């Protein structure tokens, strides 16, 4: 029998490499998997209560670090979804016991703790724990808004939900984001961003009637907002001929000098389209020339006017208009792109406000924890 030493060495190397990979993989994943299976509800409750005791001192960062350590251990690295429900039930038991001995004003610190955990988990791509945190916060925020008599309760809950909705806003997440905007509007009808986010979602899906409804409510809260007025006018043009006169009047009002340039550009573009579709299409040309006089070199207005001139076989004039287009701006976002891709504003200021409101609930949380520790809840 002839032994092929080269084949034997190759096979041996493969076995050794496979064994090393197994040992490395086992050393990384085994502890967390064992922790996930070994951590009983009572242990989770006790450790979670410890997190809330840290939180009650006002140390949100330390409480957040401890919370994530517990939750990551409780669900492990493999099949985390199998353990999330147990985690949620265990924490809910602790919160239920606290609410049995104290009012709902203890909830804002807990809500903000898990609100911030959501963004940490999202950054780490721990989607099961991120989703769990978002679900937990959404439900607690709605409970807080419904049961609290504090004047800031509805605002707090609405902005927490709006924070999630704004973070999730993207073409692939419109449905989930819109649902959160809607829930934010339900708990706090005065949250204008929730209305605007809803309107943007309705408009993007082609439901102009619903978009008009949301934008009308938003304009009642912010009547001087030119972007809201522009969006309402365009939805009116696309939804019903009966709203044509009001839409055109709104667009005409948005061509004023004090209105942001991108809004004026879109207003002129839409007014020109409306005139081209009317009984007097010839009036579109002077309107576009007026627009280019106040917005010289505007690309979209120039292209619209050049197209009209070209159709009239006035090619020399059309080329002159195209030659006057402002160059060097093709890599910048156009006015139409700014309109089409609505983006929620920066909410860092809102986050600071939520943190201030959280401070008010620390006393209630601490009192609830003392009562529970003394045997005040079963």
N, C-alpha and C positions, 0 to 999 in steps of 0.2 A: 504494500500500500504506500503510495507516494503522497507525502504531505506538502501542500503548496504553502510555504512559509509566508509569502507575501499576502495571500488571501487570509491566512490565520491572523497575521498581525492586524490587517484591516478590520477583520471581524472583532478582534479583541479591543481595538481602539474604539469602535462603535459602541461596544458594550460599556466600556469605561466612561465614554462621553455621556451616554444615556443615563448611567448611574449618577454621574455628577449633576446632570440637569435635574434628575429626580430629587437628589438630596438638597440642591439649592431651592427648588420649587417647594419641597416639603417644609424646609426651614422657614420659608417666607409665609406660606399660606396656612400651614397646620395650626399655629397658635390662634390665629383669628377665627379659623373654622371651629376649633374646639371651644373658643370663648363664646362664639355665637350659639353653639349647641348647649354649652354648660351654663350660661347666664340665665337664671330663673327669674320669673316675674318679680319676686320679692327683692332679689338683689338689684334689679333695675330700678324698682321703686325707691329703695334705700339710697342708691347712688344718685338718682335723679333728684331726690329731696335734698341731698347734699349740694347739688348744683344750684338749686333754688335758694339755699341758705347763703351761698356765695353771692348769688345775684342780688339778694336782699340787702347786702352791704353796699351795693352800688358798683361792684367790680364786674362789669359786663364782660370784659375781655377774658378774665380768668374763668368766669362761669361758662363762656362760650367754648374755651379750650377744653374744659372738663366735660362739658356736654358732648362734644364731638368725640372725645376719647371713649366715653361710655357707649355712644351710639355706634361708632365704628366697630367696637369690640362686640357689641350685641348682635350685629348683623353679619359680620365677617366679610371676607373678600369674594366668596363664591355663593351664588344664589341668594343674594341679600334680600330679595323680595320675599323669601320664605319666612324671614324673621321680623320684617317691618311691622306687621300687624301686632305681634306680641309686644314689640317695643311701644307702639302707640297705645295699646290697652294698658300697659303698665304705667306709662306716664299719665294717662288719663285718670287712672285711679288716684294718683297723687293730687292732681288738680281738682278732682271731684271732692276729695277729702278737705282740701283747702277751702273750696267754695261752700262746703257745708258749715264752716265755722267763721267765714269772712265774706265780705261782699265782693262783687266783681271788679272792684277797683284794684285788686291785686293782679288782674290779668295783663295790663299793658307791659310790665317788665317781662313777663313770660312770653308774650306775643313778640316783643322786639328781640328777645333772645333767639327764638326760633326763626324769626325773619332774617336775622343776620346769619344764622346757621345755613339757611337756604342758599345764600349767595356764596358762602364758603364751599358748600358741597357742589354747587354748580361749577365753580372754578376748578374743583378737583375731579369733575366728571363722575361724581357719585350720584347718579341720577335717581336711584331708588330713595336714598336718604333726602335728596333735594326735593323730590316730589312729596315725600312724607312731611317734610318741614313746611312746604307750601300749603299742603292740605290742612295740616294742624293749625297753622297760623290763620288761614282763611276761615276755618270753622270757629276758632276762638274769637277772632275779630268780629264776626257776625253776632256771636253770643254777647260780646261786650257791648256792641252798638245797641242791641235790643234791650239789654237789661240794665245798663248803667243810666244813672240820672245826671252824670257829670256833663257839663255843657260842651266839653271837647271830645266826648266819647265817639260820636258819629264821625267827626272829622278825623280822629285818630284811626279808626277802623277803615274809613274810606281811603285814607292815604296809604295805609299798609297794603290794601288790595291793589291800589293804583300803582304802587311801587313794583309789585310783581307783574302787573299787566304791561307796564312800560318796559320792564327788562325783557319780557318775552316777545315784545312786538317785533315781528319780522314777517315777510311774505308767507313763510311756511308755518307760522304759528298764529295766524290771524284769529282763528276760531277760539283758541284757548285764551289769548290775550283779550279778545272782545268779551268773553264770558266773565273774566275778572273785572274788566271795566264796568260791565253791567252790574255785577254784584257790588262794586264800589259805589255806583250810582244809587243802588237800592238802599244801602246803609247811610249814604250821605248825598242826598239830592243836590246839595250845594257844591259838590266837587266838580268844577268845570272841566278839569282835565279828563275825568272819567267820561263825561259827555262828548268831548272832542275825540277821544280815542274810539268811543262807540261809533261816532259819526264817520270817522276815517275807515273803520271796518265795514260799515254798511255801504259806504260809497265804493270801496274797493270791490265789494261783492256785487255791486250793481243794484242794490236796494236803495234807490234814491229817496223814496218816500220816508223810510226809517231814518236815513241820514238827515233829511230836512227837519224831521221832528227833533232829533238830537241837537242839531246845529241851532235851531230856533231857541231851544232851552238854554244852550250855551251862550248865545248872544244876549239873552236876558240877563245873564250873569256878567258878561263882558261885552257891553254894547259897542264899545269903541274899537274892538279887535278887527283889523282889516282882513286878516287871514280867514277868520271865521266867516266874515261877510262874503269873501271871495268864494269859499267852498259852498256856502249856502246858495249863492247865485248860480254856480255851475251845476249844482244838483237840481236846482229849479229848472234850468234850461233843459236838462236831460230827462226830467221826470214828467213834465206836463206843459202843454202849450198854454194852459191857463195861468201859469206862473211866469210867462215870458216877459211881460211888462215890468213886473217887480224885479226880475233877474237883470234885465237890461239897465234899469235904474240903479241897481246896486253896483253893477260893473262900471257904469259911468261915474259914479261917486268914488270909485277906487282908482281913477286916473289922476287924482289930485297930487300935487307936488310932494306933499308931506307923507304920502303912502310909500312904503318900501318899494324899491325899483322892481324887484322880481314880481311883486303883486301887481304893480302897474302894467308890467309887460304881459302877464297872463290876462289881465282885464282887457287890454287892447286887442290881444289875439282873439279872445272870445267874442268881443264886440264885433270885430271884423268878420268872424265866421257867421255871427247872427245876421249881419247886414248882407253878406253874400247869399244867405238862405232866404232873405226877405224879398219883398216886391221891389226893393230899390238896391240891387247889388252894386250899382255904381258908386254908392256912398261909402263903400269899404275902402276905396283907394284914398280919399282925403283923410279918413280916420287913421289909416296906417301911416300916412305921411305926418300926421299930427303926432302919432306915437313915436316915430323916429326923430322928430324934432326935439322931443323931451328925453328920449332914450336913444341918442345917436349910436349907430352901429349895432343895435340890438339884433341878434342873429335871427330869431324867430320872426320878428316883425319884418325884417329885411327879406327873408325868404317868402313870406306871405305876399308882400307887395311885389316882389320880382315875379312870382308866379302869376299874379293878376296881369302884370304888364306883358309877360310873355304870351299869355293867352290872347291878349289883344294885339299881338305881333309888334309890340313896342320893345324889341329886343335890345336896342341900344340903351334905352332907359333902364331896362331890367339889369343889364350888365353893370351899369353905373351904380345901381343900388347894391348889387352883390359886391362890387369892388370896395364899397364903403363900409362893409361889415367889419366890425372891430376884430382884428386878428389877435392871436395869442391867447384866446380864451376858450379854445375848443376842449381843453383838458379840465375846464371848470364846469361845475354843475350848472345846467341851464335853468331858467326860471320854470320851465315846464317840469323838469326833473325835480326841482325843489317842491313843486306842488304835488307831483305824483307820488313821491316817496315821503309821506308824512312821518315825522320822527317825534317821539315824546321829548319834552324838554328835560334838561338835567334836573334830577331830583335830590341833589346833595343837600340843598337847603331844607327840603322837606324831611330828610333823614335827621338833620340836626333838631328840627322841631319835634319829631317823634321821640328823640332821645330825651328832650326836655319834659315832654308829657309822661314819659316812662318814670321819671324821677318821682312824680306825684304818687305812683302806685307802690313804691318801695316800702313805705311804712305799712300799708295794708298787707303786703306779702310777708313782711317780717312778723307782723302780728298773727297772721294765719299760721305760719310755720311754728311759732311758739305754742299756739293753742293745740295744734296737731301733735307736737312733740310731748305736750303735757297730757295727752290722752283725750283731747276734745273731739276727735272723730274716730270712727271705727275703720 
